[in-house]
């Protein structure tokens, strides 16, 4: 059975999940977007869908907060990339 995407929290304020620039405002927006994702009943199906859709894509091909993860977090979690293309994990 397919998830009912109309129940997704990102539908309330889609602009919250697509960030511009890097500043304190950006960091606050990331925190707010991740909090919305954490409270969303569709967090796991969303994360599964976005990871499958972006499989093998470069970091610069990923946008927005999806599945409670930033583009960089999704890039680093992508197990379909080859070891040669992986960046070292940042603690």
HTML snippet that shows the backbone in 3Dmol.js (N, CA, C, O; Angstrom):
<script src="https://3Dmol.org/build/3Dmol-min.js"></script>
<div id="view" style="width:600px;height:400px;position:relative"></div>
<script>
const pdb = `
ATOM      1  N   UNK A   1       0.841  -1.175   0.000  1.00  0.00           N
ATOM      2  CA  UNK A   1       0.000   0.000   0.000  1.00  0.00           C
ATOM      3  C   UNK A   1       0.892   1.247   0.000  1.00  0.00           C
ATOM      4  O   UNK A   1       1.838   1.342   0.783  1.00  0.00           O
ATOM      5  N   UNK A   2       0.593   2.164  -0.853  1.00  0.00           N
ATOM      6  CA  UNK A   2       1.366   3.395  -0.989  1.00  0.00           C
ATOM      7  C   UNK A   2       1.021   4.371   0.136  1.00  0.00           C
ATOM      8  O   UNK A   2      -0.137   4.470   0.540  1.00  0.00           O
ATOM      9  N   UNK A   3       2.031   5.095   0.643  1.00  0.00           N
ATOM     10  CA  UNK A   3       1.744   6.075   1.702  1.00  0.00           C
ATOM     11  C   UNK A   3       0.801   7.176   1.215  1.00  0.00           C
ATOM     12  O   UNK A   3       0.786   7.518   0.033  1.00  0.00           O
ATOM     13  N   UNK A   4       0.031   7.713   2.126  1.00  0.00           N
ATOM     14  CA  UNK A   4      -0.842   8.840   1.817  1.00  0.00           C
ATOM     15  C   UNK A   4      -0.025  10.113   2.000  1.00  0.00           C
ATOM     16  O   UNK A   4       0.030  10.677   3.093  1.00  0.00           O
ATOM     17  N   UNK A   5       0.606  10.557   0.920  1.00  0.00           N
ATOM     18  CA  UNK A   5       1.527  11.694   0.981  1.00  0.00           C
ATOM     19  C   UNK A   5       0.823  13.000   1.377  1.00  0.00           C
ATOM     20  O   UNK A   5       1.490  13.973   1.730  1.00  0.00           O
ATOM     21  N   UNK A   6      -0.505  13.032   1.322  1.00  0.00           N
ATOM     22  CA  UNK A   6      -1.206  14.250   1.760  1.00  0.00           C
ATOM     23  C   UNK A   6      -1.054  14.463   3.262  1.00  0.00           C
ATOM     24  O   UNK A   6      -1.317  15.556   3.764  1.00  0.00           O
ATOM     25  N   UNK A   7      -0.629  13.420   3.985  1.00  0.00           N
ATOM     26  CA  UNK A   7      -0.436  13.512   5.430  1.00  0.00           C
ATOM     27  C   UNK A   7       0.966  14.002   5.805  1.00  0.00           C
ATOM     28  O   UNK A   7       1.259  14.192   6.985  1.00  0.00           O
ATOM     29  N   UNK A   8       1.826  14.207   4.813  1.00  0.00           N
ATOM     30  CA  UNK A   8       3.206  14.622   5.074  1.00  0.00           C
ATOM     31  C   UNK A   8       3.247  16.033   5.666  1.00  0.00           C
ATOM     32  O   UNK A   8       2.510  16.917   5.231  1.00  0.00           O
ATOM     33  N   UNK A   9       4.108  16.234   6.654  1.00  0.00           N
ATOM     34  CA  UNK A   9       4.238  17.533   7.317  1.00  0.00           C
ATOM     35  C   UNK A   9       4.820  18.597   6.388  1.00  0.00           C
ATOM     36  O   UNK A   9       4.564  19.785   6.581  1.00  0.00           O
ATOM     37  N   UNK A  10       5.594  18.192   5.387  1.00  0.00           N
ATOM     38  CA  UNK A  10       6.206  19.167   4.486  1.00  0.00           C
ATOM     39  C   UNK A  10       5.167  19.884   3.630  1.00  0.00           C
ATOM     40  O   UNK A  10       5.453  20.943   3.071  1.00  0.00           O
ATOM     41  N   UNK A  11       3.982  19.328   3.521  1.00  0.00           N
ATOM     42  CA  UNK A  11       2.922  19.985   2.766  1.00  0.00           C
ATOM     43  C   UNK A  11       2.415  21.245   3.437  1.00  0.00           C
ATOM     44  O   UNK A  11       1.802  22.094   2.790  1.00  0.00           O
ATOM     45  N   UNK A  12       2.671  21.374   4.751  1.00  0.00           N
ATOM     46  CA  UNK A  12       2.225  22.556   5.494  1.00  0.00           C
ATOM     47  C   UNK A  12       3.013  23.807   5.111  1.00  0.00           C
ATOM     48  O   UNK A  12       2.454  24.902   5.056  1.00  0.00           O
ATOM     49  N   UNK A  13       4.305  23.647   4.847  1.00  0.00           N
ATOM     50  CA  UNK A  13       5.178  24.784   4.533  1.00  0.00           C
ATOM     51  C   UNK A  13       6.347  24.297   3.678  1.00  0.00           C
ATOM     52  O   UNK A  13       7.460  24.170   4.188  1.00  0.00           O
ATOM     53  N   UNK A  14       6.123  24.020   2.389  1.00  0.00           N
ATOM     54  CA  UNK A  14       7.173  23.449   1.544  1.00  0.00           C
ATOM     55  C   UNK A  14       8.444  24.287   1.489  1.00  0.00           C
ATOM     56  O   UNK A  14       9.536  23.735   1.351  1.00  0.00           O
ATOM     57  N   UNK A  15       8.327  25.608   1.594  1.00  0.00           N
ATOM     58  CA  UNK A  15       9.514  26.467   1.523  1.00  0.00           C
ATOM     59  C   UNK A  15      10.487  26.214   2.679  1.00  0.00           C
ATOM     60  O   UNK A  15      11.685  26.465   2.547  1.00  0.00           O
ATOM     61  N   UNK A  16       9.984  25.726   3.789  1.00  0.00           N
ATOM     62  CA  UNK A  16      10.833  25.435   4.935  1.00  0.00           C
ATOM     63  C   UNK A  16      11.903  24.408   4.590  1.00  0.00           C
ATOM     64  O   UNK A  16      12.984  24.425   5.178  1.00  0.00           O
ATOM     65  N   UNK A  17      11.622  23.517   3.649  1.00  0.00           N
ATOM     66  CA  UNK A  17      12.488  22.376   3.364  1.00  0.00           C
ATOM     67  C   UNK A  17      13.503  22.633   2.247  1.00  0.00           C
ATOM     68  O   UNK A  17      14.362  21.792   1.984  1.00  0.00           O
ATOM     69  N   UNK A  18      13.408  23.775   1.600  1.00  0.00           N
ATOM     70  CA  UNK A  18      14.350  24.114   0.528  1.00  0.00           C
ATOM     71  C   UNK A  18      15.072  25.384   0.937  1.00  0.00           C
ATOM     72  O   UNK A  18      14.503  26.476   0.943  1.00  0.00           O
ATOM     73  N   UNK A  19      16.333  25.213   1.278  1.00  0.00           N
ATOM     74  CA  UNK A  19      17.124  26.228   1.947  1.00  0.00           C
ATOM     75  C   UNK A  19      17.955  27.037   0.972  1.00  0.00           C
ATOM     76  O   UNK A  19      18.358  26.544  -0.082  1.00  0.00           O
ATOM     77  N   UNK A  20      18.204  28.271   1.331  1.00  0.00           N
ATOM     78  CA  UNK A  20      19.038  29.141   0.504  1.00  0.00           C
ATOM     79  C   UNK A  20      20.144  29.724   1.373  1.00  0.00           C
ATOM     80  O   UNK A  20      19.893  30.188   2.485  1.00  0.00           O
ATOM     81  N   UNK A  21      21.356  29.698   0.861  1.00  0.00           N
ATOM     82  CA  UNK A  21      22.478  30.309   1.578  1.00  0.00           C
ATOM     83  C   UNK A  21      22.940  29.481   2.752  1.00  0.00           C
ATOM     84  O   UNK A  21      22.399  28.415   3.045  1.00  0.00           O
ATOM     85  N   UNK A  22      23.946  29.995   3.412  1.00  0.00           N
ATOM     86  CA  UNK A  22      24.473  29.330   4.601  1.00  0.00           C
ATOM     87  C   UNK A  22      24.742  30.408   5.639  1.00  0.00           C
ATOM     88  O   UNK A  22      25.693  31.179   5.510  1.00  0.00           O
ATOM     89  N   UNK A  23      23.919  30.460   6.648  1.00  0.00           N
ATOM     90  CA  UNK A  23      24.014  31.486   7.676  1.00  0.00           C
ATOM     91  C   UNK A  23      23.346  30.951   8.934  1.00  0.00           C
ATOM     92  O   UNK A  23      22.917  29.798   8.980  1.00  0.00           O
ATOM     93  N   UNK A  24      23.263  31.791   9.944  1.00  0.00           N
ATOM     94  CA  UNK A  24      22.540  31.372  11.149  1.00  0.00           C
ATOM     95  C   UNK A  24      21.079  31.094  10.833  1.00  0.00           C
ATOM     96  O   UNK A  24      20.477  30.174  11.387  1.00  0.00           O
ATOM     97  N   UNK A  25      20.516  31.897   9.940  1.00  0.00           N
ATOM     98  CA  UNK A  25      19.124  31.668   9.538  1.00  0.00           C
ATOM     99  C   UNK A  25      18.988  30.307   8.858  1.00  0.00           C
ATOM    100  O   UNK A  25      18.012  29.592   9.081  1.00  0.00           O
ATOM    101  N   UNK A  26      19.969  29.955   8.030  1.00  0.00           N
ATOM    102  CA  UNK A  26      19.979  28.652   7.356  1.00  0.00           C
ATOM    103  C   UNK A  26      20.002  27.537   8.390  1.00  0.00           C
ATOM    104  O   UNK A  26      19.219  26.591   8.310  1.00  0.00           O
ATOM    105  N   UNK A  27      20.903  27.652   9.361  1.00  0.00           N
ATOM    106  CA  UNK A  27      21.023  26.615  10.386  1.00  0.00           C
ATOM    107  C   UNK A  27      19.738  26.480  11.195  1.00  0.00           C
ATOM    108  O   UNK A  27      19.330  25.368  11.528  1.00  0.00           O
ATOM    109  N   UNK A  28      19.103  27.594  11.510  1.00  0.00           N
ATOM    110  CA  UNK A  28      17.827  27.553  12.231  1.00  0.00           C
ATOM    111  C   UNK A  28      16.755  26.894  11.373  1.00  0.00           C
ATOM    112  O   UNK A  28      15.921  26.148  11.886  1.00  0.00           O
ATOM    113  N   UNK A  29      16.774  27.163  10.078  1.00  0.00           N
ATOM    114  CA  UNK A  29      15.794  26.563   9.175  1.00  0.00           C
ATOM    115  C   UNK A  29      16.005  25.047   9.088  1.00  0.00           C
ATOM    116  O   UNK A  29      15.036  24.290   9.036  1.00  0.00           O
ATOM    117  N   UNK A  30      17.257  24.606   9.071  1.00  0.00           N
ATOM    118  CA  UNK A  30      17.547  23.165   9.070  1.00  0.00           C
ATOM    119  C   UNK A  30      16.968  22.514  10.319  1.00  0.00           C
ATOM    120  O   UNK A  30      16.341  21.458  10.241  1.00  0.00           O
ATOM    121  N   UNK A  31      17.175  23.138  11.457  1.00  0.00           N
ATOM    122  CA  UNK A  31      16.645  22.606  12.722  1.00  0.00           C
ATOM    123  C   UNK A  31      15.124  22.519  12.659  1.00  0.00           C
ATOM    124  O   UNK A  31      14.546  21.503  13.044  1.00  0.00           O
ATOM    125  N   UNK A  32      14.473  23.572  12.178  1.00  0.00           N
ATOM    126  CA  UNK A  32      13.006  23.587  12.093  1.00  0.00           C
ATOM    127  C   UNK A  32      12.490  22.524  11.119  1.00  0.00           C
ATOM    128  O   UNK A  32      11.514  21.832  11.409  1.00  0.00           O
ATOM    129  N   UNK A  33      13.148  22.398   9.968  1.00  0.00           N
ATOM    130  CA  UNK A  33      12.716  21.416   8.972  1.00  0.00           C
ATOM    131  C   UNK A  33      12.892  19.994   9.505  1.00  0.00           C
ATOM    132  O   UNK A  33      12.017  19.146   9.327  1.00  0.00           O
ATOM    133  N   UNK A  34      14.022  19.739  10.156  1.00  0.00           N
ATOM    134  CA  UNK A  34      14.250  18.403  10.724  1.00  0.00           C
ATOM    135  C   UNK A  34      13.248  18.097  11.831  1.00  0.00           C
ATOM    136  O   UNK A  34      12.824  16.951  11.981  1.00  0.00           O
ATOM    137  N   UNK A  35      12.869  19.099  12.600  1.00  0.00           N
ATOM    138  CA  UNK A  35      11.864  18.892  13.652  1.00  0.00           C
ATOM    139  C   UNK A  35      10.519  18.527  13.040  1.00  0.00           C
ATOM    140  O   UNK A  35       9.814  17.658  13.552  1.00  0.00           O
ATOM    141  N   UNK A  36      10.165  19.191  11.945  1.00  0.00           N
ATOM    142  CA  UNK A  36       8.916  18.859  11.256  1.00  0.00           C
ATOM    143  C   UNK A  36       8.971  17.431  10.722  1.00  0.00           C
ATOM    144  O   UNK A  36       7.994  16.688  10.819  1.00  0.00           O
ATOM    145  N   UNK A  37      10.109  17.054  10.163  1.00  0.00           N
ATOM    146  CA  UNK A  37      10.262  15.683   9.657  1.00  0.00           C
ATOM    147  C   UNK A  37      10.137  14.666  10.799  1.00  0.00           C
ATOM    148  O   UNK A  37       9.477  13.637  10.655  1.00  0.00           O
ATOM    149  N   UNK A  38      10.773  14.966  11.922  1.00  0.00           N
ATOM    150  CA  UNK A  38      10.745  14.038  13.052  1.00  0.00           C
ATOM    151  C   UNK A  38       9.316  13.795  13.551  1.00  0.00           C
ATOM    152  O   UNK A  38       9.006  12.714  14.053  1.00  0.00           O
ATOM    153  N   UNK A  39       8.458  14.794  13.411  1.00  0.00           N
ATOM    154  CA  UNK A  39       7.066  14.675  13.858  1.00  0.00           C
ATOM    155  C   UNK A  39       6.145  14.125  12.768  1.00  0.00           C
ATOM    156  O   UNK A  39       4.953  13.931  13.002  1.00  0.00           O
ATOM    157  N   UNK A  40       6.691  13.876  11.588  1.00  0.00           N
ATOM    158  CA  UNK A  40       5.873  13.450  10.448  1.00  0.00           C
ATOM    159  C   UNK A  40       5.609  11.951  10.495  1.00  0.00           C
ATOM    160  O   UNK A  40       6.528  11.167  10.733  1.00  0.00           O
ATOM    161  N   UNK A  41       4.359  11.545  10.270  1.00  0.00           N
ATOM    162  CA  UNK A  41       4.053  10.114  10.256  1.00  0.00           C
ATOM    163  C   UNK A  41       4.656   9.378   9.050  1.00  0.00           C
ATOM    164  O   UNK A  41       4.663   8.148   9.009  1.00  0.00           O
ATOM    165  N   UNK A  42       5.155  10.133   8.080  1.00  0.00           N
ATOM    166  CA  UNK A  42       5.701   9.520   6.869  1.00  0.00           C
ATOM    167  C   UNK A  42       7.229   9.621   6.792  1.00  0.00           C
ATOM    168  O   UNK A  42       7.800   9.494   5.709  1.00  0.00           O
ATOM    169  N   UNK A  43       7.886   9.846   7.919  1.00  0.00           N
ATOM    170  CA  UNK A  43       9.340  10.006   7.916  1.00  0.00           C
ATOM    171  C   UNK A  43      10.050   8.825   7.251  1.00  0.00           C
ATOM    172  O   UNK A  43      10.866   9.030   6.352  1.00  0.00           O
ATOM    173  N   UNK A  44       9.759   7.617   7.667  1.00  0.00           N
ATOM    174  CA  UNK A  44      10.475   6.454   7.127  1.00  0.00           C
ATOM    175  C   UNK A  44      10.186   6.212   5.640  1.00  0.00           C
ATOM    176  O   UNK A  44      11.130   6.010   4.877  1.00  0.00           O
ATOM    177  N   UNK A  45       8.917   6.224   5.195  1.00  0.00           N
ATOM    178  CA  UNK A  45       8.700   6.042   3.756  1.00  0.00           C
ATOM    179  C   UNK A  45       9.303   7.171   2.928  1.00  0.00           C
ATOM    180  O   UNK A  45       9.752   6.949   1.804  1.00  0.00           O
ATOM    181  N   UNK A  46       9.312   8.373   3.479  1.00  0.00           N
ATOM    182  CA  UNK A  46       9.906   9.505   2.778  1.00  0.00           C
ATOM    183  C   UNK A  46      11.407   9.284   2.618  1.00  0.00           C
ATOM    184  O   UNK A  46      11.951   9.450   1.526  1.00  0.00           O
ATOM    185  N   UNK A  47      12.076   8.908   3.711  1.00  0.00           N
ATOM    186  CA  UNK A  47      13.518   8.669   3.658  1.00  0.00           C
ATOM    187  C   UNK A  47      13.841   7.534   2.679  1.00  0.00           C
ATOM    188  O   UNK A  47      14.789   7.638   1.900  1.00  0.00           O
ATOM    189  N   UNK A  48      13.076   6.481   2.715  1.00  0.00           N
ATOM    190  CA  UNK A  48      13.297   5.354   1.799  1.00  0.00           C
ATOM    191  C   UNK A  48      13.143   5.805   0.354  1.00  0.00           C
ATOM    192  O   UNK A  48      13.956   5.450  -0.499  1.00  0.00           O
ATOM    193  N   UNK A  49      12.101   6.586   0.077  1.00  0.00           N
ATOM    194  CA  UNK A  49      11.826   7.045  -1.289  1.00  0.00           C
ATOM    195  C   UNK A  49      12.924   7.978  -1.779  1.00  0.00           C
ATOM    196  O   UNK A  49      13.394   7.826  -2.907  1.00  0.00           O
ATOM    197  N   UNK A  50      13.342   8.932  -0.967  1.00  0.00           N
ATOM    198  CA  UNK A  50      14.352   9.893  -1.421  1.00  0.00           C
ATOM    199  C   UNK A  50      15.705   9.213  -1.590  1.00  0.00           C
ATOM    200  O   UNK A  50      16.441   9.547  -2.519  1.00  0.00           O
ATOM    201  N   UNK A  51      16.052   8.275  -0.725  1.00  0.00           N
ATOM    202  CA  UNK A  51      17.331   7.579  -0.876  1.00  0.00           C
ATOM    203  C   UNK A  51      17.337   6.729  -2.149  1.00  0.00           C
ATOM    204  O   UNK A  51      18.363   6.640  -2.823  1.00  0.00           O
ATOM    205  N   UNK A  52      16.215   6.109  -2.482  1.00  0.00           N
ATOM    206  CA  UNK A  52      16.125   5.325  -3.714  1.00  0.00           C
ATOM    207  C   UNK A  52      16.192   6.233  -4.942  1.00  0.00           C
ATOM    208  O   UNK A  52      16.858   5.904  -5.924  1.00  0.00           O
ATOM    209  N   UNK A  53      15.511   7.361  -4.888  1.00  0.00           N
ATOM    210  CA  UNK A  53      15.479   8.292  -6.020  1.00  0.00           C
ATOM    211  C   UNK A  53      16.848   8.910  -6.275  1.00  0.00           C
ATOM    212  O   UNK A  53      17.223   9.127  -7.427  1.00  0.00           O
ATOM    213  N   UNK A  54      17.594   9.194  -5.220  1.00  0.00           N
ATOM    214  CA  UNK A  54      18.889   9.855  -5.365  1.00  0.00           C
ATOM    215  C   UNK A  54      20.070   8.882  -5.417  1.00  0.00           C
ATOM    216  O   UNK A  54      21.221   9.315  -5.471  1.00  0.00           O
ATOM    217  N   UNK A  55      19.802   7.593  -5.401  1.00  0.00           N
ATOM    218  CA  UNK A  55      20.878   6.593  -5.360  1.00  0.00           C
ATOM    219  C   UNK A  55      21.927   6.852  -6.433  1.00  0.00           C
ATOM    220  O   UNK A  55      21.613   6.934  -7.621  1.00  0.00           O
ATOM    221  N   UNK A  56      23.170   6.977  -5.999  1.00  0.00           N
ATOM    222  CA  UNK A  56      24.277   7.176  -6.914  1.00  0.00           C
ATOM    223  C   UNK A  56      24.489   8.604  -7.364  1.00  0.00           C
ATOM    224  O   UNK A  56      25.470   8.892  -8.050  1.00  0.00           O
ATOM    225  N   UNK A  57      23.601   9.501  -7.000  1.00  0.00           N
ATOM    226  CA  UNK A  57      23.720  10.901  -7.429  1.00  0.00           C
ATOM    227  C   UNK A  57      24.814  11.604  -6.636  1.00  0.00           C
ATOM    228  O   UNK A  57      25.113  11.233  -5.501  1.00  0.00           O
ATOM    229  N   UNK A  58      25.398  12.610  -7.242  1.00  0.00           N
ATOM    230  CA  UNK A  58      26.405  13.412  -6.564  1.00  0.00           C
ATOM    231  C   UNK A  58      25.778  14.315  -5.518  1.00  0.00           C
ATOM    232  O   UNK A  58      24.567  14.535  -5.507  1.00  0.00           O
ATOM    233  N   UNK A  59      26.615  14.827  -4.651  1.00  0.00           N
ATOM    234  CA  UNK A  59      26.121  15.687  -3.579  1.00  0.00           C
ATOM    235  C   UNK A  59      25.419  16.919  -4.121  1.00  0.00           C
ATOM    236  O   UNK A  59      24.418  17.358  -3.554  1.00  0.00           O
ATOM    237  N   UNK A  60      25.922  17.481  -5.201  1.00  0.00           N
ATOM    238  CA  UNK A  60      25.359  18.712  -5.766  1.00  0.00           C
ATOM    239  C   UNK A  60      24.040  18.457  -6.498  1.00  0.00           C
ATOM    240  O   UNK A  60      23.387  19.406  -6.930  1.00  0.00           O
ATOM    241  N   UNK A  61      23.641  17.198  -6.644  1.00  0.00           N
ATOM    242  CA  UNK A  61      22.380  16.854  -7.290  1.00  0.00           C
ATOM    243  C   UNK A  61      21.249  16.671  -6.290  1.00  0.00           C
ATOM    244  O   UNK A  61      20.136  16.312  -6.674  1.00  0.00           O
ATOM    245  N   UNK A  62      21.516  16.908  -5.034  1.00  0.00           N
ATOM    246  CA  UNK A  62      20.527  16.694  -3.970  1.00  0.00           C
ATOM    247  C   UNK A  62      20.127  18.056  -3.396  1.00  0.00           C
ATOM    248  O   UNK A  62      20.974  18.925  -3.187  1.00  0.00           O
ATOM    249  N   UNK A  63      18.835  18.228  -3.146  1.00  0.00           N
ATOM    250  CA  UNK A  63      18.336  19.523  -2.686  1.00  0.00           C
ATOM    251  C   UNK A  63      17.354  19.340  -1.550  1.00  0.00           C
ATOM    252  O   UNK A  63      16.613  18.358  -1.508  1.00  0.00           O
ATOM    253  N   UNK A  64      17.352  20.279  -0.638  1.00  0.00           N
ATOM    254  CA  UNK A  64      16.332  20.338   0.400  1.00  0.00           C
ATOM    255  C   UNK A  64      16.474  19.299   1.494  1.00  0.00           C
ATOM    256  O   UNK A  64      17.269  18.362   1.407  1.00  0.00           O
ATOM    257  N   UNK A  65      15.681  19.500   2.512  1.00  0.00           N
ATOM    258  CA  UNK A  65      15.585  18.544   3.615  1.00  0.00           C
ATOM    259  C   UNK A  65      14.527  17.529   3.208  1.00  0.00           C
ATOM    260  O   UNK A  65      13.376  17.887   2.962  1.00  0.00           O
ATOM    261  N   UNK A  66      14.914  16.280   3.140  1.00  0.00           N
ATOM    262  CA  UNK A  66      13.991  15.189   2.782  1.00  0.00           C
ATOM    263  C   UNK A  66      14.257  14.017   3.711  1.00  0.00           C
ATOM    264  O   UNK A  66      15.410  13.669   3.964  1.00  0.00           O
ATOM    265  N   UNK A  67      13.217  13.421   4.209  1.00  0.00           N
ATOM    266  CA  UNK A  67      13.390  12.277   5.097  1.00  0.00           C
ATOM    267  C   UNK A  67      14.165  12.629   6.348  1.00  0.00           C
ATOM    268  O   UNK A  67      14.815  11.770   6.946  1.00  0.00           O
ATOM    269  N   UNK A  68      14.099  13.896   6.749  1.00  0.00           N
ATOM    270  CA  UNK A  68      14.789  14.342   7.946  1.00  0.00           C
ATOM    271  C   UNK A  68      16.289  14.495   7.778  1.00  0.00           C
ATOM    272  O   UNK A  68      17.018  14.579   8.767  1.00  0.00           O
ATOM    273  N   UNK A  69      16.764  14.533   6.528  1.00  0.00           N
ATOM    274  CA  UNK A  69      18.200  14.606   6.266  1.00  0.00           C
ATOM    275  C   UNK A  69      18.527  15.743   5.308  1.00  0.00           C
ATOM    276  O   UNK A  69      17.754  16.047   4.399  1.00  0.00           O
ATOM    277  N   UNK A  70      19.686  16.366   5.524  1.00  0.00           N
ATOM    278  CA  UNK A  70      20.167  17.385   4.603  1.00  0.00           C
ATOM    279  C   UNK A  70      20.722  16.705   3.359  1.00  0.00           C
ATOM    280  O   UNK A  70      20.948  15.495   3.376  1.00  0.00           O
ATOM    281  N   UNK A  71      20.947  17.451   2.285  1.00  0.00           N
ATOM    282  CA  UNK A  71      21.561  16.851   1.091  1.00  0.00           C
ATOM    283  C   UNK A  71      22.900  16.174   1.410  1.00  0.00           C
ATOM    284  O   UNK A  71      23.168  15.078   0.919  1.00  0.00           O
ATOM    285  N   UNK A  72      23.726  16.807   2.212  1.00  0.00           N
ATOM    286  CA  UNK A  72      25.025  16.224   2.560  1.00  0.00           C
ATOM    287  C   UNK A  72      24.859  14.937   3.359  1.00  0.00           C
ATOM    288  O   UNK A  72      25.591  13.972   3.137  1.00  0.00           O
ATOM    289  N   UNK A  73      23.905  14.913   4.285  1.00  0.00           N
ATOM    290  CA  UNK A  73      23.662  13.695   5.063  1.00  0.00           C
ATOM    291  C   UNK A  73      23.189  12.556   4.166  1.00  0.00           C
ATOM    292  O   UNK A  73      23.604  11.409   4.332  1.00  0.00           O
ATOM    293  N   UNK A  74      22.310  12.886   3.209  1.00  0.00           N
ATOM    294  CA  UNK A  74      21.840  11.837   2.289  1.00  0.00           C
ATOM    295  C   UNK A  74      22.972  11.346   1.394  1.00  0.00           C
ATOM    296  O   UNK A  74      23.067  10.153   1.105  1.00  0.00           O
ATOM    297  N   UNK A  75      23.820  12.256   0.961  1.00  0.00           N
ATOM    298  CA  UNK A  75      24.962  11.887   0.123  1.00  0.00           C
ATOM    299  C   UNK A  75      25.880  10.924   0.874  1.00  0.00           C
ATOM    300  O   UNK A  75      26.312   9.908   0.328  1.00  0.00           O
ATOM    301  N   UNK A  76      26.166  11.252   2.109  1.00  0.00           N
ATOM    302  CA  UNK A  76      27.059  10.401   2.898  1.00  0.00           C
ATOM    303  C   UNK A  76      26.423   9.066   3.264  1.00  0.00           C
ATOM    304  O   UNK A  76      27.134   8.078   3.452  1.00  0.00           O
ATOM    305  N   UNK A  77      25.104   9.018   3.369  1.00  0.00           N
ATOM    306  CA  UNK A  77      24.408   7.778   3.710  1.00  0.00           C
ATOM    307  C   UNK A  77      24.137   6.891   2.492  1.00  0.00           C
ATOM    308  O   UNK A  77      23.696   5.751   2.641  1.00  0.00           O
ATOM    309  N   UNK A  78      24.394   7.404   1.307  1.00  0.00           N
ATOM    310  CA  UNK A  78      24.120   6.668   0.063  1.00  0.00           C
ATOM    311  C   UNK A  78      25.112   5.519  -0.084  1.00  0.00           C
ATOM    312  O   UNK A  78      26.279   5.733  -0.411  1.00  0.00           O
ATOM    313  N   UNK A  79      24.644   4.319   0.156  1.00  0.00           N
ATOM    314  CA  UNK A  79      25.510   3.146   0.085  1.00  0.00           C
ATOM    315  C   UNK A  79      25.717   2.654  -1.344  1.00  0.00           C
ATOM    316  O   UNK A  79      26.475   1.708  -1.560  1.00  0.00           O
ATOM    317  N   UNK A  80      25.062   3.274  -2.322  1.00  0.00           N
ATOM    318  CA  UNK A  80      25.232   2.826  -3.707  1.00  0.00           C
ATOM    319  C   UNK A  80      26.443   3.446  -4.370  1.00  0.00           C
ATOM    320  O   UNK A  80      26.868   2.991  -5.432  1.00  0.00           O
ATOM    321  N   UNK A  81      27.009   4.485  -3.757  1.00  0.00           N
ATOM    322  CA  UNK A  81      28.211   5.091  -4.336  1.00  0.00           C
ATOM    323  C   UNK A  81      29.387   4.154  -4.133  1.00  0.00           C
ATOM    324  O   UNK A  81      29.417   3.388  -3.170  1.00  0.00           O
ATOM    325  N   UNK A  82      30.342   4.212  -5.025  1.00  0.00           N
ATOM    326  CA  UNK A  82      31.522   3.372  -4.891  1.00  0.00           C
ATOM    327  C   UNK A  82      32.450   3.941  -3.828  1.00  0.00           C
ATOM    328  O   UNK A  82      32.403   5.135  -3.533  1.00  0.00           O
ATOM    329  N   UNK A  83      33.277   3.105  -3.263  1.00  0.00           N
ATOM    330  CA  UNK A  83      34.207   3.545  -2.225  1.00  0.00           C
ATOM    331  C   UNK A  83      35.124   4.645  -2.734  1.00  0.00           C
ATOM    332  O   UNK A  83      35.513   5.523  -1.965  1.00  0.00           O
ATOM    333  N   UNK A  84      35.475   4.615  -4.000  1.00  0.00           N
ATOM    334  CA  UNK A  84      36.375   5.615  -4.575  1.00  0.00           C
ATOM    335  C   UNK A  84      35.752   7.012  -4.601  1.00  0.00           C
ATOM    336  O   UNK A  84      36.473   8.009  -4.583  1.00  0.00           O
ATOM    337  N   UNK A  85      34.424   7.093  -4.644  1.00  0.00           N
ATOM    338  CA  UNK A  85      33.769   8.397  -4.731  1.00  0.00           C
ATOM    339  C   UNK A  85      33.304   8.906  -3.383  1.00  0.00           C
ATOM    340  O   UNK A  85      32.851  10.046  -3.281  1.00  0.00           O
ATOM    341  N   UNK A  86      33.402   8.096  -2.352  1.00  0.00           N
ATOM    342  CA  UNK A  86      32.945   8.510  -1.025  1.00  0.00           C
ATOM    343  C   UNK A  86      33.910   9.478  -0.387  1.00  0.00           C
ATOM    344  O   UNK A  86      35.129   9.345  -0.497  1.00  0.00           O
ATOM    345  N   UNK A  87      33.331  10.457   0.285  1.00  0.00           N
ATOM    346  CA  UNK A  87      34.123  11.381   1.086  1.00  0.00           C
ATOM    347  C   UNK A  87      34.289  10.765   2.463  1.00  0.00           C
ATOM    348  O   UNK A  87      33.431   9.996   2.897  1.00  0.00           O
ATOM    349  N   UNK A  88      35.367  11.081   3.157  1.00  0.00           N
ATOM    350  CA  UNK A  88      35.492  10.574   4.532  1.00  0.00           C
ATOM    351  C   UNK A  88      34.365  11.139   5.407  1.00  0.00           C
ATOM    352  O   UNK A  88      33.934  12.277   5.225  1.00  0.00           O
ATOM    353  N   UNK A  89      33.913  10.347   6.329  1.00  0.00           N
ATOM    354  CA  UNK A  89      32.850  10.789   7.228  1.00  0.00           C
ATOM    355  C   UNK A  89      33.369  11.880   8.147  1.00  0.00           C
ATOM    356  O   UNK A  89      34.508  11.828   8.612  1.00  0.00           O
ATOM    357  N   UNK A  90      32.534  12.853   8.400  1.00  0.00           N
ATOM    358  CA  UNK A  90      32.871  13.930   9.322  1.00  0.00           C
ATOM    359  C   UNK A  90      32.265  13.576  10.670  1.00  0.00           C
ATOM    360  O   UNK A  90      31.075  13.274  10.757  1.00  0.00           O
ATOM    361  N   UNK A  91      33.075  13.612  11.723  1.00  0.00           N
ATOM    362  CA  UNK A  91      32.538  13.242  13.048  1.00  0.00           C
ATOM    363  C   UNK A  91      31.466  14.176  13.537  1.00  0.00           C
ATOM    364  O   UNK A  91      30.930  13.985  14.628  1.00  0.00           O
TER     365      UNK A  91
END
`;
const viewer = $3Dmol.createViewer("view");
viewer.addModel(pdb, "pdb");
viewer.setStyle({}, {cartoon: {color: "spectrum"}});
viewer.zoomTo();
viewer.render();
</script>
